Amino acid sequence: MVTQRAFTNYWRDSDYVLGKIQLNVWMGLMNGLTFLQLSNDLTDSRGRMFSIFIGVITGPVLSLQIEPRFILLRDQFLARENESRVYHWSVFTVTALLVEIPFTLLGGLIYWVLWYYMVGYFTISTRAGYAFLMYELYSLFVASIAQLTAALFPTVLAAQVATGFVWLVINTFNG
């Protein structure tokens, strides 16, 4: 019931969902058109690697979009349901994660399609499928880190200031 209500809340506020999709479209186009149809020689392999790096640093931008939405839902939970003890906070947390998954996967799909084929990566199904799986998992990671950061801070501003540090740490220690 709580998950259904959260999905209804997202459906009624289509600006968030459309903004998330639009952000993925523009970032995918920017990355794909910047490195349009690279060849397989050594010089262009550096461009391919940098294009992957650009795909990785899109995480903070997506995080900044997710955090205000989570804090709004959390504030609604604290004002309404928490005081009346209708359901436990863990139900809210699981619902917030579940409702974000389809929109995150859709955004990841849009970004990946625009980026992967425009850059000219291998179209062999095993390689393309692996790259798709890795980007979708990365999209889910970004959404979960954004919600974790938002859950730790009381305001949107505090969460977004901390996001810079969180992503600095993540990108510094990333393989």
N, C-alpha and C positions, 0 to 999 in steps of 0.2 A: 504494500500500500504506500509506503514511504517512497520507494523507488518510482512508482507510477506518478506520484505527486511531483517528484523532482523532475521527471521527464516532461510532465505537463508544464512545469515552471520554465523549463528550457524552451519548450515549444511556444509558449506565450511571449517569451523574450527572444524573438528571432534575431535581434541585433547582435547578440553575443555569438550565436551559431554562424550567422552570415559573416560577421567580422572575422571569426576564426578561419572560415573557409577562404575569405578574401585575402587574409594575411598569408595563408599557405600558397594561394595562387600567385600573389605578387612576389613572394620570396622565391618560389620555384621558377617563375619566369626570369627573375633577376639573375639567379644562379645559372639557369640553363642558357639564357641568351648571352651571358658574359663568357661562357666557355662553349659556345656553339660548335658542335660537330668536331671535336678534337680527333686527331689521327692517332695511330698506335705507335708513333715514334717516341724517342726518349724525351724530346723537348715538350711534347704535349702530355707526357706522363706526369710531369710536374703540374701542369694545368689540371689534370684529372685529380691529383692528390689535393690540390688547393680547393677544387670544387667540392670534394668530400669534406674538407675542413670547413668550408662555408656552410655546408649542410649541418655540421655539428654546432656551429656557433649561432644557428637559428634558435636553439633551445632557450636562451635567455629572453628573446623577443616573445616567444610563445608563452613563457612563464609569466611575463608581465601582463599578458592578456588573461591568463587563467586565474591569477591570484585575487583580483577584485571580485570576481564571480563567486569564488569559494568563500571569501570573507562575508559577502552579502548573504549567502546561504547559511553560514555559520551564525551570523548575527540574528537571522530570522529564527534559527533553531534555539539560540540562547534566550531570545525574547519570548518565544511561544512555547515550544515543546519541552524545553529543559525545566522551566518553572512548574509546568503542570505534570511533569513526569510521565508524559504520554509514551515515550520510548527512550531508550538508552542512547548515550552519545555515540556508542560504537555503531549503532544502526545508521545514524546520520553520517558517520565517516565512511562506512561501506557504501552507502547510497551515493555520497558525493563522488566517490571513485567510480562506481558503476555507471553513473549517468554521464560522466566525462568520456568514458571509453569509446563509444560509437563515434562521437564527434572528433575525438583525437585520431582515431583510425581513418576516418574519412579525410581529415585534413592531411594526414601523413600520406595517404594514397594520392591525393591531388598533387601534393608537393613532389612526391617521388616520380609520378608519371611525367610531370612537366620538366623536372630536373634530369632524370636518368636518361631518357631518350634524346633530349636536346643536346646534352653533352656528348653523346655518342659512345656510351659505355657498351659493353658486350651484350648482344641481344640473345645469347644462348640462354635457354630457359632456366638452367640451374644457376647460372651466375646472376641473372636478373632477379630470379626468385629469392636468392640469398640476400641480395642487396635490398630487395623490397622488405623481406622479413626483418633485416637489421634496422632499416629505417622505421618500420612500424614499432618495433621494440623500443627504439630510441624515442619515438613520439610518446609512447606510454611512460617511459622513464621521465621525460620532461614534464608530463602532466602530473605524475606522482610527486616529483620533487617540488613543483610549483605549489601543489596543495599542502605538502609537508611544510614548506616555508611559510605559507599563508596561515597554517594552523598554529605555528609557533609565535606569531606576532599579533598584537591586538588591533592594529589598524592597517589599512591598505598601504599607506605611505611607509610605515616601518617594514612591512613585508617586502615592498619593492626596493627599498634601500638595501635590505639584507640579501636580496636576490643577486645583486652584483657580486657580493662576497661569496655566496654559495656557488655561483657559476665560475668564479675565479678559481676556487678550490677544485671544482669538478674538472674544469678544462686543464688545470695545471697537472693534475695527477691522472689524466686520461691517456692511456697507453701510448 
